[in-house]
Amino acid sequence: MRYDKNGKLIRGKNFTDAFGTINLTNKEAKEEHFGEICRAEDAKIVEAERGFHARMTQKEKEDAAKWIGYFRYMVGGVEKE
């Protein structure tokens, strides 16, 4: 890694992570890369929610549905985006 005289990390024009390598000077590539990361994270959350729901008893599912109904009523119907 390279640092400037103030100790700030100097990055090259490319960035590499688990989703690939992108050119940091290309705005469209950065937006696409960020979108891919968001889609992967959203998929992880949905899978975790499904797993949690599958482990719940029928009583726990009913209690959760009732709680969600109360919550939405109190906050004015805020929906998950």
PDB file of N, CA, C and O in Angstrom:
ATOM      1  N   MET A   1       0.834  -1.170   0.000  1.00  0.00           N
ATOM      2  CA  MET A   1       0.000   0.000   0.000  1.00  0.00           C
ATOM      3  C   MET A   1       0.885   1.242   0.000  1.00  0.00           C
ATOM      4  O   MET A   1       1.982   1.266   0.559  1.00  0.00           O
ATOM      5  N   ARG A   2       0.350   2.276  -0.659  1.00  0.00           N
ATOM      6  CA  ARG A   2       1.088   3.531  -0.716  1.00  0.00           C
ATOM      7  C   ARG A   2       0.338   4.604   0.047  1.00  0.00           C
ATOM      8  O   ARG A   2      -0.892   4.633   0.057  1.00  0.00           O
ATOM      9  N   TYR A   3       1.108   5.504   0.700  1.00  0.00           N
ATOM     10  CA  TYR A   3       0.525   6.591   1.474  1.00  0.00           C
ATOM     11  C   TYR A   3       1.157   7.904   1.039  1.00  0.00           C
ATOM     12  O   TYR A   3       2.321   7.934   0.639  1.00  0.00           O
ATOM     13  N   ASP A   4       0.380   9.007   1.115  1.00  0.00           N
ATOM     14  CA  ASP A   4       0.937  10.319   0.799  1.00  0.00           C
ATOM     15  C   ASP A   4       1.629  10.887   2.035  1.00  0.00           C
ATOM     16  O   ASP A   4       1.727  10.207   3.057  1.00  0.00           O
ATOM     17  N   LYS A   5       2.114  12.139   1.950  1.00  0.00           N
ATOM     18  CA  LYS A   5       2.875  12.732   3.056  1.00  0.00           C
ATOM     19  C   LYS A   5       2.028  12.945   4.313  1.00  0.00           C
ATOM     20  O   LYS A   5       2.577  13.086   5.406  1.00  0.00           O
ATOM     21  N   ASN A   6       0.712  12.970   4.176  1.00  0.00           N
ATOM     22  CA  ASN A   6      -0.184  13.141   5.330  1.00  0.00           C
ATOM     23  C   ASN A   6      -0.672  11.814   5.900  1.00  0.00           C
ATOM     24  O   ASN A   6      -1.466  11.797   6.841  1.00  0.00           O
ATOM     25  N   GLY A   7      -0.209  10.721   5.346  1.00  0.00           N
ATOM     26  CA  GLY A   7      -0.594   9.402   5.830  1.00  0.00           C
ATOM     27  C   GLY A   7      -1.864   8.858   5.220  1.00  0.00           C
ATOM     28  O   GLY A   7      -2.350   7.806   5.637  1.00  0.00           O
ATOM     29  N   LYS A   8      -2.419   9.565   4.222  1.00  0.00           N
ATOM     30  CA  LYS A   8      -3.629   9.107   3.562  1.00  0.00           C
ATOM     31  C   LYS A   8      -3.286   8.054   2.528  1.00  0.00           C
ATOM     32  O   LYS A   8      -2.309   8.193   1.792  1.00  0.00           O
ATOM     33  N   LEU A   9      -4.085   7.002   2.470  1.00  0.00           N
ATOM     34  CA  LEU A   9      -3.857   5.904   1.534  1.00  0.00           C
ATOM     35  C   LEU A   9      -4.041   6.393   0.100  1.00  0.00           C
ATOM     36  O   LEU A   9      -5.048   7.022  -0.222  1.00  0.00           O
ATOM     37  N   ILE A  10      -3.079   6.106  -0.746  1.00  0.00           N
ATOM     38  CA  ILE A  10      -3.168   6.442  -2.165  1.00  0.00           C
ATOM     39  C   ILE A  10      -3.678   5.199  -2.883  1.00  0.00           C
ATOM     40  O   ILE A  10      -3.066   4.132  -2.821  1.00  0.00           O
ATOM     41  N   ARG A  11      -4.790   5.354  -3.554  1.00  0.00           N
ATOM     42  CA  ARG A  11      -5.366   4.228  -4.284  1.00  0.00           C
ATOM     43  C   ARG A  11      -5.072   4.369  -5.766  1.00  0.00           C
ATOM     44  O   ARG A  11      -4.924   5.474  -6.289  1.00  0.00           O
ATOM     45  N   GLY A  12      -4.992   3.249  -6.416  1.00  0.00           N
ATOM     46  CA  GLY A  12      -4.829   3.250  -7.860  1.00  0.00           C
ATOM     47  C   GLY A  12      -6.161   3.505  -8.532  1.00  0.00           C
ATOM     48  O   GLY A  12      -7.131   3.873  -7.871  1.00  0.00           O
ATOM     49  N   LYS A  13      -6.215   3.315  -9.822  1.00  0.00           N
ATOM     50  CA  LYS A  13      -7.449   3.542 -10.565  1.00  0.00           C
ATOM     51  C   LYS A  13      -8.388   2.347 -10.503  1.00  0.00           C
ATOM     52  O   LYS A  13      -9.557   2.472 -10.867  1.00  0.00           O
ATOM     53  N   ASN A  14      -7.912   1.203 -10.054  1.00  0.00           N
ATOM     54  CA  ASN A  14      -8.730  -0.003 -10.003  1.00  0.00           C
ATOM     55  C   ASN A  14      -8.979  -0.434  -8.573  1.00  0.00           C
ATOM     56  O   ASN A  14      -8.148  -0.223  -7.690  1.00  0.00           O
ATOM     57  N   PHE A  15     -10.132  -1.040  -8.358  1.00  0.00           N
ATOM     58  CA  PHE A  15     -10.516  -1.567  -7.051  1.00  0.00           C
ATOM     59  C   PHE A  15     -10.977  -3.004  -7.248  1.00  0.00           C
ATOM     60  O   PHE A  15     -11.756  -3.293  -8.156  1.00  0.00           O
ATOM     61  N   THR A  16     -10.495  -3.899  -6.400  1.00  0.00           N
ATOM     62  CA  THR A  16     -10.838  -5.313  -6.520  1.00  0.00           C
ATOM     63  C   THR A  16     -11.439  -5.808  -5.204  1.00  0.00           C
ATOM     64  O   THR A  16     -10.910  -5.536  -4.126  1.00  0.00           O
ATOM     65  N   ASP A  17     -12.536  -6.528  -5.308  1.00  0.00           N
ATOM     66  CA  ASP A  17     -13.129  -7.211  -4.164  1.00  0.00           C
ATOM     67  C   ASP A  17     -13.737  -8.523  -4.656  1.00  0.00           C
ATOM     68  O   ASP A  17     -13.438  -8.973  -5.762  1.00  0.00           O
ATOM     69  N   ALA A  18     -14.587  -9.133  -3.835  1.00  0.00           N
ATOM     70  CA  ALA A  18     -15.167 -10.433  -4.181  1.00  0.00           C
ATOM     71  C   ALA A  18     -16.066 -10.370  -5.411  1.00  0.00           C
ATOM     72  O   ALA A  18     -16.334 -11.400  -6.030  1.00  0.00           O
ATOM     73  N   PHE A  19     -16.535  -9.177  -5.774  1.00  0.00           N
ATOM     74  CA  PHE A  19     -17.422  -9.033  -6.913  1.00  0.00           C
ATOM     75  C   PHE A  19     -16.683  -8.685  -8.199  1.00  0.00           C
ATOM     76  O   PHE A  19     -17.310  -8.547  -9.249  1.00  0.00           O
ATOM     77  N   GLY A  20     -15.371  -8.543  -8.133  1.00  0.00           N
ATOM     78  CA  GLY A  20     -14.589  -8.269  -9.327  1.00  0.00           C
ATOM     79  C   GLY A  20     -13.741  -7.023  -9.201  1.00  0.00           C
ATOM     80  O   GLY A  20     -13.598  -6.463  -8.114  1.00  0.00           O
ATOM     81  N   THR A  21     -13.178  -6.590 -10.318  1.00  0.00           N
ATOM     82  CA  THR A  21     -12.329  -5.413 -10.382  1.00  0.00           C
ATOM     83  C   THR A  21     -13.047  -4.336 -11.189  1.00  0.00           C
ATOM     84  O   THR A  21     -13.596  -4.600 -12.259  1.00  0.00           O
ATOM     85  N   ILE A  22     -13.032  -3.107 -10.649  1.00  0.00           N
ATOM     86  CA  ILE A  22     -13.652  -1.997 -11.355  1.00  0.00           C
ATOM     87  C   ILE A  22     -12.673  -0.843 -11.467  1.00  0.00           C
ATOM     88  O   ILE A  22     -11.741  -0.711 -10.674  1.00  0.00           O
ATOM     89  N   ASN A  23     -12.907  -0.016 -12.465  1.00  0.00           N
ATOM     90  CA  ASN A  23     -12.123   1.192 -12.656  1.00  0.00           C
ATOM     91  C   ASN A  23     -12.818   2.298 -11.875  1.00  0.00           C
ATOM     92  O   ASN A  23     -13.982   2.602 -12.134  1.00  0.00           O
ATOM     93  N   LEU A  24     -12.107   2.908 -10.912  1.00  0.00           N
ATOM     94  CA  LEU A  24     -12.718   3.909 -10.050  1.00  0.00           C
ATOM     95  C   LEU A  24     -12.995   5.229 -10.750  1.00  0.00           C
ATOM     96  O   LEU A  24     -13.673   6.088 -10.187  1.00  0.00           O
ATOM     97  N   THR A  25     -12.496   5.409 -11.947  1.00  0.00           N
ATOM     98  CA  THR A  25     -12.768   6.634 -12.689  1.00  0.00           C
ATOM     99  C   THR A  25     -14.020   6.511 -13.552  1.00  0.00           C
ATOM    100  O   THR A  25     -14.465   7.499 -14.136  1.00  0.00           O
ATOM    101  N   ASN A  26     -14.593   5.311 -13.639  1.00  0.00           N
ATOM    102  CA  ASN A  26     -15.779   5.055 -14.453  1.00  0.00           C
ATOM    103  C   ASN A  26     -17.020   5.053 -13.555  1.00  0.00           C
ATOM    104  O   ASN A  26     -17.251   4.100 -12.811  1.00  0.00           O
ATOM    105  N   LYS A  27     -17.817   6.126 -13.628  1.00  0.00           N
ATOM    106  CA  LYS A  27     -18.982   6.272 -12.758  1.00  0.00           C
ATOM    107  C   LYS A  27     -19.993   5.152 -12.959  1.00  0.00           C
ATOM    108  O   LYS A  27     -20.532   4.616 -11.991  1.00  0.00           O
ATOM    109  N   GLU A  28     -20.251   4.798 -14.218  1.00  0.00           N
ATOM    110  CA  GLU A  28     -21.242   3.739 -14.492  1.00  0.00           C
ATOM    111  C   GLU A  28     -20.794   2.399 -13.910  1.00  0.00           C
ATOM    112  O   GLU A  28     -21.609   1.646 -13.377  1.00  0.00           O
ATOM    113  N   ALA A  29     -19.494   2.103 -14.013  1.00  0.00           N
ATOM    114  CA  ALA A  29     -18.981   0.846 -13.470  1.00  0.00           C
ATOM    115  C   ALA A  29     -19.117   0.816 -11.954  1.00  0.00           C
ATOM    116  O   ALA A  29     -19.448  -0.218 -11.374  1.00  0.00           O
ATOM    117  N   LYS A  30     -18.859   1.959 -11.315  1.00  0.00           N
ATOM    118  CA  LYS A  30     -18.992   2.022  -9.858  1.00  0.00           C
ATOM    119  C   LYS A  30     -20.449   1.829  -9.441  1.00  0.00           C
ATOM    120  O   LYS A  30     -20.732   1.117  -8.478  1.00  0.00           O
ATOM    121  N   GLU A  31     -21.372   2.463 -10.166  1.00  0.00           N
ATOM    122  CA  GLU A  31     -22.788   2.314  -9.835  1.00  0.00           C
ATOM    123  C   GLU A  31     -23.253   0.879 -10.026  1.00  0.00           C
ATOM    124  O   GLU A  31     -23.996   0.351  -9.199  1.00  0.00           O
ATOM    125  N   GLU A  32     -22.826   0.253 -11.097  1.00  0.00           N
ATOM    126  CA  GLU A  32     -23.195  -1.141 -11.357  1.00  0.00           C
ATOM    127  C   GLU A  32     -22.622  -2.056 -10.276  1.00  0.00           C
ATOM    128  O   GLU A  32     -23.301  -2.970  -9.808  1.00  0.00           O
ATOM    129  N   HIS A  33     -21.376  -1.809  -9.883  1.00  0.00           N
ATOM    130  CA  HIS A  33     -20.714  -2.611  -8.853  1.00  0.00           C
ATOM    131  C   HIS A  33     -21.455  -2.466  -7.519  1.00  0.00           C
ATOM    132  O   HIS A  33     -21.717  -3.457  -6.837  1.00  0.00           O
ATOM    133  N   PHE A  34     -21.789  -1.227  -7.156  1.00  0.00           N
ATOM    134  CA  PHE A  34     -22.508  -0.983  -5.922  1.00  0.00           C
ATOM    135  C   PHE A  34     -23.881  -1.665  -5.957  1.00  0.00           C
ATOM    136  O   PHE A  34     -24.313  -2.240  -4.959  1.00  0.00           O
ATOM    137  N   GLY A  35     -24.561  -1.601  -7.096  1.00  0.00           N
ATOM    138  CA  GLY A  35     -25.849  -2.257  -7.243  1.00  0.00           C
ATOM    139  C   GLY A  35     -25.758  -3.758  -7.049  1.00  0.00           C
ATOM    140  O   GLY A  35     -26.632  -4.368  -6.434  1.00  0.00           O
ATOM    141  N   GLU A  36     -24.700  -4.349  -7.574  1.00  0.00           N
ATOM    142  CA  GLU A  36     -24.493  -5.797  -7.418  1.00  0.00           C
ATOM    143  C   GLU A  36     -24.282  -6.150  -5.946  1.00  0.00           C
ATOM    144  O   GLU A  36     -24.808  -7.153  -5.464  1.00  0.00           O
ATOM    145  N   ILE A  37     -23.520  -5.334  -5.244  1.00  0.00           N
ATOM    146  CA  ILE A  37     -23.310  -5.570  -3.813  1.00  0.00           C
ATOM    147  C   ILE A  37     -24.633  -5.460  -3.067  1.00  0.00           C
ATOM    148  O   ILE A  37     -24.925  -6.288  -2.203  1.00  0.00           O
ATOM    149  N   CYS A  38     -25.437  -4.451  -3.387  1.00  0.00           N
ATOM    150  CA  CYS A  38     -26.747  -4.275  -2.735  1.00  0.00           C
ATOM    151  C   CYS A  38     -27.664  -5.463  -2.989  1.00  0.00           C
ATOM    152  O   CYS A  38     -28.337  -5.938  -2.074  1.00  0.00           O
ATOM    153  N   ARG A  39     -27.694  -5.943  -4.224  1.00  0.00           N
ATOM    154  CA  ARG A  39     -28.546  -7.103  -4.548  1.00  0.00           C
ATOM    155  C   ARG A  39     -28.098  -8.337  -3.759  1.00  0.00           C
ATOM    156  O   ARG A  39     -28.936  -9.097  -3.272  1.00  0.00           O
ATOM    157  N   ALA A  40     -26.791  -8.538  -3.632  1.00  0.00           N
ATOM    158  CA  ALA A  40     -26.286  -9.688  -2.887  1.00  0.00           C
ATOM    159  C   ALA A  40     -26.643  -9.573  -1.407  1.00  0.00           C
ATOM    160  O   ALA A  40     -27.039 -10.562  -0.790  1.00  0.00           O
ATOM    161  N   GLU A  41     -26.508  -8.379  -0.834  1.00  0.00           N
ATOM    162  CA  GLU A  41     -26.850  -8.182   0.573  1.00  0.00           C
ATOM    163  C   GLU A  41     -28.348  -8.353   0.805  1.00  0.00           C
ATOM    164  O   GLU A  41     -28.755  -8.950   1.802  1.00  0.00           O
ATOM    165  N   ASP A  42     -29.165  -7.838  -0.101  1.00  0.00           N
ATOM    166  CA  ASP A  42     -30.616  -8.010   0.025  1.00  0.00           C
ATOM    167  C   ASP A  42     -31.000  -9.483  -0.040  1.00  0.00           C
ATOM    168  O   ASP A  42     -31.886  -9.929   0.689  1.00  0.00           O
ATOM    169  N   ALA A  43     -30.338 -10.237  -0.909  1.00  0.00           N
ATOM    170  CA  ALA A  43     -30.624 -11.673  -1.022  1.00  0.00           C
ATOM    171  C   ALA A  43     -30.250 -12.399   0.275  1.00  0.00           C
ATOM    172  O   ALA A  43     -30.951 -13.322   0.691  1.00  0.00           O
ATOM    173  N   LYS A  44     -29.156 -11.991   0.913  1.00  0.00           N
ATOM    174  CA  LYS A  44     -28.764 -12.593   2.192  1.00  0.00           C
ATOM    175  C   LYS A  44     -29.816 -12.328   3.259  1.00  0.00           C
ATOM    176  O   LYS A  44     -30.156 -13.216   4.042  1.00  0.00           O
ATOM    177  N   ILE A  45     -30.330 -11.102   3.288  1.00  0.00           N
ATOM    178  CA  ILE A  45     -31.345 -10.738   4.285  1.00  0.00           C
ATOM    179  C   ILE A  45     -32.612 -11.544   4.073  1.00  0.00           C
ATOM    180  O   ILE A  45     -33.180 -12.065   5.032  1.00  0.00           O
ATOM    181  N   VAL A  46     -33.067 -11.656   2.829  1.00  0.00           N
ATOM    182  CA  VAL A  46     -34.285 -12.412   2.529  1.00  0.00           C
ATOM    183  C   VAL A  46     -34.107 -13.879   2.920  1.00  0.00           C
ATOM    184  O   VAL A  46     -35.020 -14.484   3.482  1.00  0.00           O
ATOM    185  N   GLU A  47     -32.958 -14.445   2.632  1.00  0.00           N
ATOM    186  CA  GLU A  47     -32.698 -15.846   2.985  1.00  0.00           C
ATOM    187  C   GLU A  47     -32.699 -16.040   4.496  1.00  0.00           C
ATOM    188  O   GLU A  47     -33.212 -17.042   4.993  1.00  0.00           O
ATOM    189  N   ALA A  48     -32.126 -15.085   5.229  1.00  0.00           N
ATOM    190  CA  ALA A  48     -32.134 -15.167   6.695  1.00  0.00           C
ATOM    191  C   ALA A  48     -33.551 -15.059   7.242  1.00  0.00           C
ATOM    192  O   ALA A  48     -33.913 -15.771   8.180  1.00  0.00           O
ATOM    193  N   GLU A  49     -34.360 -14.166   6.656  1.00  0.00           N
ATOM    194  CA  GLU A  49     -35.751 -14.035   7.090  1.00  0.00           C
ATOM    195  C   GLU A  49     -36.531 -15.316   6.834  1.00  0.00           C
ATOM    196  O   GLU A  49     -37.322 -15.741   7.675  1.00  0.00           O
ATOM    197  N   ARG A  50     -36.314 -15.928   5.683  1.00  0.00           N
ATOM    198  CA  ARG A  50     -37.001 -17.195   5.371  1.00  0.00           C
ATOM    199  C   ARG A  50     -36.606 -18.292   6.349  1.00  0.00           C
ATOM    200  O   ARG A  50     -37.451 -19.053   6.821  1.00  0.00           O
ATOM    201  N   GLY A  51     -35.314 -18.366   6.647  1.00  0.00           N
ATOM    202  CA  GLY A  51     -34.850 -19.371   7.599  1.00  0.00           C
ATOM    203  C   GLY A  51     -35.431 -19.163   8.981  1.00  0.00           C
ATOM    204  O   GLY A  51     -35.831 -20.116   9.650  1.00  0.00           O
ATOM    205  N   PHE A  52     -35.477 -17.894   9.411  1.00  0.00           N
ATOM    206  CA  PHE A  52     -36.049 -17.582  10.721  1.00  0.00           C
ATOM    207  C   PHE A  52     -37.533 -17.949  10.753  1.00  0.00           C
ATOM    208  O   PHE A  52     -38.009 -18.545  11.719  1.00  0.00           O
ATOM    209  N   HIS A  53     -38.251 -17.596   9.707  1.00  0.00           N
ATOM    210  CA  HIS A  53     -39.682 -17.903   9.636  1.00  0.00           C
ATOM    211  C   HIS A  53     -39.914 -19.410   9.671  1.00  0.00           C
ATOM    212  O   HIS A  53     -40.863 -19.878  10.299  1.00  0.00           O
ATOM    213  N   ALA A  54     -39.063 -20.162   9.006  1.00  0.00           N
ATOM    214  CA  ALA A  54     -39.215 -21.619   8.970  1.00  0.00           C
ATOM    215  C   ALA A  54     -39.012 -22.248  10.353  1.00  0.00           C
ATOM    216  O   ALA A  54     -39.571 -23.306  10.644  1.00  0.00           O
ATOM    217  N   ARG A  55     -38.218 -21.600  11.196  1.00  0.00           N
ATOM    218  CA  ARG A  55     -37.954 -22.148  12.532  1.00  0.00           C
ATOM    219  C   ARG A  55     -39.007 -21.739  13.562  1.00  0.00           C
ATOM    220  O   ARG A  55     -39.024 -22.272  14.672  1.00  0.00           O
ATOM    221  N   MET A  56     -39.878 -20.803  13.207  1.00  0.00           N
ATOM    222  CA  MET A  56     -40.883 -20.331  14.161  1.00  0.00           C
ATOM    223  C   MET A  56     -42.031 -21.331  14.295  1.00  0.00           C
ATOM    224  O   MET A  56     -42.390 -22.023  13.342  1.00  0.00           O
ATOM    225  N   THR A  57     -42.595 -21.390  15.496  1.00  0.00           N
ATOM    226  CA  THR A  57     -43.799 -22.192  15.701  1.00  0.00           C
ATOM    227  C   THR A  57     -44.991 -21.409  15.159  1.00  0.00           C
ATOM    228  O   THR A  57     -44.883 -20.221  14.853  1.00  0.00           O
ATOM    229  N   GLN A  58     -46.128 -22.092  15.046  1.00  0.00           N
ATOM    230  CA  GLN A  58     -47.335 -21.419  14.552  1.00  0.00           C
ATOM    231  C   GLN A  58     -47.730 -20.271  15.476  1.00  0.00           C
ATOM    232  O   GLN A  58     -48.136 -19.209  15.005  1.00  0.00           O
ATOM    233  N   LYS A  59     -47.616 -20.475  16.773  1.00  0.00           N
ATOM    234  CA  LYS A  59     -47.948 -19.421  17.757  1.00  0.00           C
ATOM    235  C   LYS A  59     -47.019 -18.221  17.575  1.00  0.00           C
ATOM    236  O   LYS A  59     -47.475 -17.078  17.605  1.00  0.00           O
ATOM    237  N   GLU A  60     -45.733 -18.467  17.389  1.00  0.00           N
ATOM    238  CA  GLU A  60     -44.782 -17.372  17.192  1.00  0.00           C
ATOM    239  C   GLU A  60     -45.090 -16.611  15.904  1.00  0.00           C
ATOM    240  O   GLU A  60     -44.960 -15.387  15.855  1.00  0.00           O
ATOM    241  N   LYS A  61     -45.498 -17.334  14.864  1.00  0.00           N
ATOM    242  CA  LYS A  61     -45.861 -16.676  13.600  1.00  0.00           C
ATOM    243  C   LYS A  61     -47.085 -15.790  13.781  1.00  0.00           C
ATOM    244  O   LYS A  61     -47.126 -14.678  13.255  1.00  0.00           O
ATOM    245  N   GLU A  62     -48.086 -16.273  14.523  1.00  0.00           N
ATOM    246  CA  GLU A  62     -49.293 -15.483  14.779  1.00  0.00           C
ATOM    247  C   GLU A  62     -48.955 -14.241  15.603  1.00  0.00           C
ATOM    248  O   GLU A  62     -49.439 -13.147  15.313  1.00  0.00           O
ATOM    249  N   ASP A  63     -48.122 -14.416  16.628  1.00  0.00           N
ATOM    250  CA  ASP A  63     -47.718 -13.276  17.457  1.00  0.00           C
ATOM    251  C   ASP A  63     -46.940 -12.247  16.633  1.00  0.00           C
ATOM    252  O   ASP A  63     -47.128 -11.042  16.804  1.00  0.00           O
ATOM    253  N   ALA A  64     -46.078 -12.717  15.751  1.00  0.00           N
ATOM    254  CA  ALA A  64     -45.303 -11.808  14.907  1.00  0.00           C
ATOM    255  C   ALA A  64     -46.208 -11.044  13.956  1.00  0.00           C
ATOM    256  O   ALA A  64     -46.020  -9.844  13.757  1.00  0.00           O
ATOM    257  N   ALA A  65     -47.186 -11.718  13.367  1.00  0.00           N
ATOM    258  CA  ALA A  65     -48.118 -11.052  12.451  1.00  0.00           C
ATOM    259  C   ALA A  65     -48.924  -9.982  13.188  1.00  0.00           C
ATOM    260  O   ALA A  65     -49.155  -8.897  12.655  1.00  0.00           O
ATOM    261  N   LYS A  66     -49.351 -10.290  14.417  1.00  0.00           N
ATOM    262  CA  LYS A  66     -50.093  -9.325  15.222  1.00  0.00           C
ATOM    263  C   LYS A  66     -49.207  -8.118  15.552  1.00  0.00           C
ATOM    264  O   LYS A  66     -49.649  -6.974  15.447  1.00  0.00           O
ATOM    265  N   TRP A  67     -47.975  -8.372  15.943  1.00  0.00           N
ATOM    266  CA  TRP A  67     -47.048  -7.286  16.284  1.00  0.00           C
ATOM    267  C   TRP A  67     -46.789  -6.397  15.066  1.00  0.00           C
ATOM    268  O   TRP A  67     -46.780  -5.172  15.182  1.00  0.00           O
ATOM    269  N   ILE A  68     -46.579  -7.010  13.902  1.00  0.00           N
ATOM    270  CA  ILE A  68     -46.339  -6.235  12.677  1.00  0.00           C
ATOM    271  C   ILE A  68     -47.547  -5.360  12.357  1.00  0.00           C
ATOM    272  O   ILE A  68     -47.392  -4.204  11.962  1.00  0.00           O
ATOM    273  N   GLY A  69     -48.746  -5.907  12.526  1.00  0.00           N
ATOM    274  CA  GLY A  69     -49.970  -5.131  12.298  1.00  0.00           C
ATOM    275  C   GLY A  69     -50.047  -3.927  13.228  1.00  0.00           C
ATOM    276  O   GLY A  69     -50.353  -2.820  12.785  1.00  0.00           O
ATOM    277  N   TYR A  70     -49.771  -4.136  14.515  1.00  0.00           N
ATOM    278  CA  TYR A  70     -49.771  -3.027  15.473  1.00  0.00           C
ATOM    279  C   TYR A  70     -48.725  -1.988  15.104  1.00  0.00           C
ATOM    280  O   TYR A  70     -48.990  -0.786  15.140  1.00  0.00           O
ATOM    281  N   PHE A  71     -47.545  -2.455  14.753  1.00  0.00           N
ATOM    282  CA  PHE A  71     -46.453  -1.545  14.408  1.00  0.00           C
ATOM    283  C   PHE A  71     -46.821  -0.686  13.206  1.00  0.00           C
ATOM    284  O   PHE A  71     -46.637   0.531  13.239  1.00  0.00           O
ATOM    285  N   ARG A  72     -47.332  -1.295  12.157  1.00  0.00           N
ATOM    286  CA  ARG A  72     -47.709  -0.545  10.955  1.00  0.00           C
ATOM    287  C   ARG A  72     -48.817   0.453  11.252  1.00  0.00           C
ATOM    288  O   ARG A  72     -48.824   1.558  10.709  1.00  0.00           O
ATOM    289  N   TYR A  73     -49.754   0.067  12.112  1.00  0.00           N
ATOM    290  CA  TYR A  73     -50.826   0.980  12.485  1.00  0.00           C
ATOM    291  C   TYR A  73     -50.259   2.196  13.219  1.00  0.00           C
ATOM    292  O   TYR A  73     -50.665   3.329  12.958  1.00  0.00           O
ATOM    293  N   MET A  74     -49.320   1.958  14.136  1.00  0.00           N
ATOM    294  CA  MET A  74     -48.762   3.048  14.949  1.00  0.00           C
ATOM    295  C   MET A  74     -47.875   3.984  14.139  1.00  0.00           C
ATOM    296  O   MET A  74     -47.876   5.187  14.399  1.00  0.00           O
ATOM    297  N   VAL A  75     -47.135   3.492  13.190  1.00  0.00           N
ATOM    298  CA  VAL A  75     -46.217   4.346  12.415  1.00  0.00           C
ATOM    299  C   VAL A  75     -46.802   4.764  11.073  1.00  0.00           C
ATOM    300  O   VAL A  75     -46.106   5.381  10.266  1.00  0.00           O
ATOM    301  N   GLY A  76     -48.027   4.450  10.827  1.00  0.00           N
ATOM    302  CA  GLY A  76     -48.686   4.927   9.613  1.00  0.00           C
ATOM    303  C   GLY A  76     -48.436   4.100   8.376  1.00  0.00           C
ATOM    304  O   GLY A  76     -48.400   4.642   7.271  1.00  0.00           O
ATOM    305  N   GLY A  77     -48.262   2.811   8.531  1.00  0.00           N
ATOM    306  CA  GLY A  77     -48.145   1.945   7.367  1.00  0.00           C
ATOM    307  C   GLY A  77     -46.818   1.973   6.675  1.00  0.00           C
ATOM    308  O   GLY A  77     -46.760   1.804   5.457  1.00  0.00           O
ATOM    309  N   VAL A  78     -45.735   2.182   7.410  1.00  0.00           N
ATOM    310  CA  VAL A  78     -44.414   2.193   6.799  1.00  0.00           C
ATOM    311  C   VAL A  78     -44.105   0.786   6.290  1.00  0.00           C
ATOM    312  O   VAL A  78     -44.186  -0.189   7.036  1.00  0.00           O
ATOM    313  N   GLU A  79     -43.755   0.700   5.023  1.00  0.00           N
ATOM    314  CA  GLU A  79     -43.458  -0.583   4.386  1.00  0.00           C
ATOM    315  C   GLU A  79     -41.960  -0.734   4.178  1.00  0.00           C
ATOM    316  O   GLU A  79     -41.238   0.254   4.044  1.00  0.00           O
ATOM    317  N   LYS A  80     -41.509  -1.955   4.152  1.00  0.00           N
ATOM    318  CA  LYS A  80     -40.108  -2.240   3.834  1.00  0.00           C
ATOM    319  C   LYS A  80     -39.896  -2.012   2.348  1.00  0.00           C
ATOM    320  O   LYS A  80     -40.696  -2.470   1.532  1.00  0.00           O
ATOM    321  N   GLU A  81     -38.834  -1.314   1.987  1.00  0.00           N
ATOM    322  CA  GLU A  81     -38.560  -1.033   0.568  1.00  0.00           C
ATOM    323  C   GLU A  81     -37.752  -2.118  -0.069  1.00  0.00           C
ATOM    324  O   GLU A  81     -37.436  -2.037  -1.256  1.00  0.00           O
TER     325      GLU A  81
END
